[in-house]
């Protein structure tokens, strides 16, 4: 294959997580044991340094009818509200005729916050069920895939384009980026949010590698993509959401002055060596150590007769469970808030999903797969903590080392 960003064929494998099912395909009972498996392997481009998957599960399979909902998690909605207020305060400049397009708008949670500020909103969401939820909630949403043709068909010109957690999913990467460049007004701003590879590696959060995430950006590598399409990042900062995400502000070249914090963050990244291939080799070894550490914990819990449930059934949790080889032998249930996953079974591990209100007797241990919402989870479960229920975090960004943590 060729590099998804620069078209080079000078690619080498760096991380291999084996054959895994598409991890957002939570199964009906009749599907258990029949789910397809695909290679989950990260390769590194020696030309532009981009880390990426070497296999693409077609977008129609992954995004036509997924079960992820943005509005389920309070802290994510609060994060989206903060972003909307920040963009409004910084770029509205007293105008009342502002428009925003949200790519991968999900259930419309982000756009609801812009709508409350008086913006004209349009979402683009490929999942039929999710788009229907957004439209029912009063957020105009097109049930389509965003790309250059979508922009041409509608003749779009908007003040702000938003892409939260979707810009690294793109099978049609260059068509989408051309569409963004076309749809963005001369002084417009493209607000992008993406998992920051530097934090993924520092946290040993390898579970954020899965088939929907085709690319793993740094400031250097996303810059190479933007430059190819006559766009440039002029500001950014690191948000704690999802364990460490970049919130980047992008425009047409020269339309916005580059900020000091962007220049500093870029320089610090280059100095860190995160774009060097040796970093990926070390990361691969850390993942193996983490696997053994976690299996030791779960096997000791089993030997002690403890009941272990997974806290949350996030997509990334399936990467972890399947790479570790965990099944119902070690974790009996996955406990979720998202009603779309009620009664389903996790792909690969075949652990059944139940909703929070279906838990009659708490387990001895919650193995927290939704670790990126640690603070919200601990805040909401103070009563269980006081009862002695253990909350185990396989990934914990609050810790200073790449280690796992237990909270009792």
C-alpha positions in Angstrom: 0.0 0.0 0.0 1.0 3.7 -0.1 1.0 6.2 2.7 -2.5 7.6 3.4 -1.0 11.1 3.7 2.0 11.5 1.3 1.5 8.5 -1.1 5.0 7.1 -0.3 5.5 3.3 -0.4 8.3 3.5 2.1 6.3 1.9 4.9 7.3 -0.4 7.7 5.2 -2.3 10.3 5.8 -1.2 13.9 2.8 -2.5 16.0 0.9 -5.7 15.5 -2.3 -6.3 17.6 -3.2 -9.4 15.7 -6.5 -10.3 13.9 -9.4 -8.5 15.5 -13.1 -8.0 14.7 -14.4 -4.5 13.9 -14.7 -3.3 17.4 -17.8 -1.2 17.0 -19.8 -4.1 15.8 -21.5 -5.2 19.0 -23.2 -8.4 18.2 -26.7 -9.8 18.3 -26.8 -13.2 20.0 -27.3 -14.8 16.6 -24.1 -13.3 15.3 -21.8 -14.5 18.1 -19.0 -16.5 16.6 -19.6 -15.4 13.1 -18.0 -11.9 13.2 -15.3 -11.3 10.6 -11.7 -10.6 11.8 -9.3 -8.2 10.2 -5.6 -7.4 10.5 -5.0 -4.6 13.1 -1.5 -3.4 12.4 0.2 0.0 12.6 2.7 0.9 9.9 5.1 3.9 9.9 5.9 6.1 6.8 9.6 6.8 6.6 8.9 9.8 4.4 6.4 11.8 6.4 6.4 9.9 9.8 2.7 9.2 9.7 1.5 6.2 11.8 -1.5 4.5 10.2 -3.3 1.2 9.8 -2.3 -1.0 6.9 -5.8 -2.4 6.4 -9.1 -0.5 5.8 -12.5 -1.9 6.8 -14.8 -0.1 4.4 -16.5 3.0 5.7 -20.0 1.7 4.7 -19.4 -1.2 7.2 -18.0 0.9 10.0 -20.1 4.0 9.9 -23.4 3.1 8.2 -25.1 2.1 11.4 -22.8 2.4 14.5 -23.9 2.6 18.1 -21.8 5.4 19.5 -23.6 8.4 21.0 -21.9 11.6 22.0 -24.6 12.8 24.3 -24.4 9.8 26.7 -21.4 11.2 28.6 -21.9 14.4 30.6 -18.2 15.3 30.5 -18.1 15.0 26.7 -21.1 17.3 26.3 -19.5 19.8 28.7 -16.3 19.7 26.7 -18.3 20.4 23.5 -20.1 23.3 25.2 -16.7 24.7 26.2 -15.4 24.4 22.6 -18.5 26.1 21.1 -18.2 29.0 23.6 -14.5 29.4 22.9 -15.0 29.5 19.1 -17.9 31.9 19.5 -16.0 34.3 21.8 -12.9 34.2 19.7 -14.2 34.3 16.1 -17.8 35.6 16.1 -16.6 39.2 16.4 -20.1 40.5 17.0 -21.7 38.8 14.0 -25.1 37.2 14.1 -25.1 35.4 10.8 -22.5 32.7 11.5 -22.7 29.2 10.1 -21.1 25.9 11.1 -20.8 22.5 9.5 -20.0 19.5 11.7 -18.4 16.5 10.0 -19.4 13.3 11.8 -21.9 15.2 13.9 -23.3 12.1 15.6 -26.4 12.8 17.7 -26.0 16.6 17.3 -24.6 17.2 20.8 -21.8 19.6 19.6 -24.2 21.5 17.3 -26.8 21.9 20.0 -24.3 24.1 21.8 -23.6 26.2 18.7 -27.3 26.5 18.0 -27.9 27.8 21.6 -25.4 30.6 20.7 -27.4 31.6 17.6 -25.4 29.9 14.9 -26.9 28.3 11.8 -26.0 24.6 12.0 -25.7 21.7 9.7 -24.5 18.2 10.6 -23.2 15.5 8.4 -23.6 12.0 9.9 -23.3 8.7 8.1 -25.1 6.5 10.7 -28.8 6.3 9.9 -30.0 5.8 13.5 -27.7 8.5 14.9 -28.7 11.1 12.2 -32.3 10.4 13.0 -31.8 11.1 16.7 -30.1 14.4 15.8 -32.9 15.5 13.4 -35.5 14.5 16.0 -33.7 16.8 18.5 -33.9 19.7 16.1 -30.4 19.6 14.7 -30.5 19.6 10.9 -28.4 16.6 9.9 -27.7 15.1 6.5 -27.4 11.3 6.6 -24.4 11.1 4.2 -20.7 10.8 4.1 -18.9 14.1 3.9 -16.4 14.6 1.0 -15.6 16.9 -1.9 -18.7 15.9 -3.8 -21.0 16.7 -0.9 -19.5 20.3 -0.8 -19.9 20.7 -4.6 -23.4 19.4 -4.6 -24.5 21.9 -1.9 -22.3 24.8 -2.9 -21.3 25.1 0.7 -19.4 28.1 2.2 -19.3 28.3 6.0 -17.6 30.3 8.7 -16.6 27.3 10.8 -16.1 23.6 10.1 -16.0 21.2 13.1 -14.6 17.7 13.1 -14.4 16.2 16.6 -12.8 12.7 16.7 -13.5 11.9 13.1 -10.6 13.4 11.1 -8.4 10.3 11.7 -11.3 8.0 10.6 -11.3 9.0 7.0 -11.1 6.4 4.2 -11.6 9.3 1.7 -9.0 11.4 3.4 -8.0 13.6 0.5 -11.5 14.1 -0.8 -12.7 15.2 2.6 -9.7 17.6 3.1 -10.3 19.1 -0.3 -14.0 19.5 0.6 -13.0 21.3 3.8 -10.7 23.7 1.9 -13.5 24.4 -0.6 -16.3 24.9 2.0 -14.3 27.1 4.3 -14.7 30.9 3.8 -11.6 33.0 3.2 -11.3 33.9 6.9 -13.0 30.7 8.1 -11.7 28.3 10.8 -11.6 24.5 10.7 -11.7 23.3 14.3 -10.3 19.8 14.5 -10.0 17.4 17.4 -7.9 14.3 17.3 -6.3 11.8 19.6 -2.7 13.0 20.1 -0.2 10.2 19.3 2.2 11.6 21.8 -0.3 11.1 24.6 -1.3 7.6 23.3 2.3 6.5 23.6 3.0 8.2 26.9 -0.2 6.7 28.5 0.4 3.3 26.8 -3.2 3.7 25.6 -2.8 1.2 22.8 -6.6 0.5 23.0 -7.1 3.7 21.0 -5.7 1.8 18.0 -8.7 0.2 16.2 -10.1 -0.2 12.7 -12.0 3.1 12.8 -8.8 5.0 13.6 -7.0 4.8 10.3 -4.4 7.5 11.2 -2.5 8.5 14.4 -1.6 12.2 14.1 1.1 14.4 15.6 1.3 18.1 14.8 4.0 17.3 12.2 2.1 14.6 10.4 -1.3 16.4 10.3 0.7 19.4 9.1 2.0 17.4 6.1 -1.6 16.6 5.2 -2.9 20.1 5.5 0.0 21.6 3.5 -0.9 19.2 0.6 -4.3 20.8 0.5 -3.4 24.4 1.0 -4.4 24.6 4.6 -2.4 25.3 7.8 -2.8 25.0 11.5 -2.3 28.3 13.3 -3.2 27.4 16.9 -3.7 24.4 19.1 -3.8 23.1 22.6 -3.9 19.8 24.4 -7.3 18.9 26.0 -7.6 16.1 28.6 -10.7 14.7 26.8 -10.2 11.1 25.7 -6.9 10.8 27.5 -5.3 13.6 25.5 -6.6 15.2 22.4 -5.4 18.1 20.3 -7.9 20.9 19.7 -6.5 22.5 16.5 -7.5 25.7 14.7 -6.9 25.6 10.9 -7.4 28.1 8.1 -6.2 29.1 4.7 -2.5 30.0 4.6 -1.9 33.5 6.0 -5.5 34.1 7.1 -4.6 33.8 10.7 -1.3 34.5 12.5 0.3 31.4 14.1 0.2 31.6 17.9 3.1 31.3 20.2 1.6 28.3 21.9 1.3 26.5 18.6 5.0 27.2 17.8 6.1 26.0 21.2 4.0 22.9 21.2 5.3 22.0 17.7 8.9 22.5 18.8 8.4 20.5 22.0 6.9 17.6 19.9 9.9 17.5 17.5 12.2 17.5 20.5 10.3 14.6 22.2 11.1 12.2 19.3 7.5 11.0 19.0 7.9 11.1 15.2 10.9 8.8 15.2 10.6 5.1 14.4 12.5 4.1 17.5 9.7 5.5 19.7 7.2 3.1 18.0 9.5 0.1 18.7 9.6 1.0 22.4 5.8 1.5 22.4 5.3 -2.0 21.0 7.4 -3.5 23.8 5.5 -1.5 26.5 2.2 -2.9 25.1 3.5 -6.5 25.6 4.4 -5.7 29.2 1.0 -4.1 29.8 -0.7 -7.2 28.5 1.0 -9.4 31.1 0.4 -7.0 33.9 -3.3 -6.9 33.2 -3.7 -10.6 32.7 -1.9 -11.1 36.1 -4.4 -8.8 37.8 -7.5 -10.4 36.2 -6.3 -14.0 36.9 -5.5 -13.2 40.5 -9.0 -11.7 40.9 -10.5 -14.9 39.5 -8.4 -17.1 41.8 -9.6 -15.0 44.7 -13.2 -15.7 43.7 -13.9 -12.1 42.8 -16.7 -11.1 40.3 -15.3 -8.7 37.7 -17.4 -6.5 35.4 -16.2 -4.1 32.8 -17.1 -0.5 33.4 -18.3 0.8 30.0 -18.4 -0.9 26.7 -16.4 1.6 24.6 -15.2 0.7 21.2 -11.5 0.9 22.3 -12.2 -1.5 25.1 -12.7 -4.3 22.5 -9.1 -3.7 21.2 -7.8 -4.3 24.7 -10.0 -7.3 25.5 -9.2 -9.0 22.3 -5.5 -8.3 22.4 -5.3 -9.6 26.0 -7.5 -12.6 25.1 -10.1 -11.8 27.8 -13.5 -13.5 27.7 -16.3 -14.2 30.1 -13.9 -16.4 32.0 -12.2 -13.3 33.5 -14.8 -10.5 33.0 -18.5 -11.6 33.2 -20.4 -8.4 32.0 -19.8 -5.0 30.5 -21.9 -2.3 32.1 -23.0 0.5 29.8 -25.0 3.8 29.8 -25.7 3.7 26.0 -29.1 2.2 25.5 -28.2 1.3 21.8 -25.9 -1.4 23.2 -28.5 -3.0 25.5 -28.6 -6.8 25.1 -25.7 -6.9 22.7 -22.4 -8.9 23.0 -18.9 -7.5 22.6 -17.2 -8.7 19.4 -14.4 -11.2 19.8 -14.6 -11.5 23.6 -18.4 -12.3 23.5 -18.9 -10.6 26.9 -22.6 -9.6 27.2 -23.5 -5.9 27.6 -26.0 -4.8 30.3 -27.1 -1.3 31.3 -26.3 0.3 34.6 -29.8 0.0 35.9 -29.7 -3.8 35.3 -26.9 -4.3 37.8 -28.7 -5.6 40.9 -25.6 -6.6 42.9 -22.3 -4.8 42.2 -19.2 -6.8 41.3 -16.2 -6.9 43.5 -14.2 -5.2 40.8 -15.0 -2.8 38.0 -12.3 -3.1 35.3 -12.7 0.4 33.8 -12.6 0.2 30.0 -14.0 3.8 29.7 -10.9 5.0 31.5 -10.9 8.3 29.7 -13.9 9.4 31.8 -12.2 8.4 35.0 -13.2 11.5 37.0 -16.8 11.3 36.0 -17.0 7.6 36.8 -15.4 8.0 40.2 -17.6 11.0 41.1 -20.7 9.0 40.1 -19.8 5.9 42.0 -18.8 7.2 45.5 -21.3 4.9 47.2 -19.8 1.8 45.5 -16.3 3.0 46.5 -17.4 3.3 50.1 -18.8 -0.2 49.9 -15.4 -1.5 49.0 -15.9 -2.0 45.2 -12.6 -1.8 43.5 -12.2 0.4 40.3 -9.2 -0.8 38.3 -7.9 1.5 35.5 -5.9 -0.4 32.9 -4.9 3.0 31.4 -4.6 6.0 33.7 -3.5 9.4 32.2 -3.3 10.9 35.7 -0.4 8.7 36.6 3.1 10.0 35.8 4.3 6.7 34.5 3.0 4.2 31.9 1.5 2.0 34.5 -1.9 0.8 35.5 -3.8 2.0 38.6 -6.3 0.7 41.1 -8.7 2.8 43.1 -10.5 1.4 46.1 
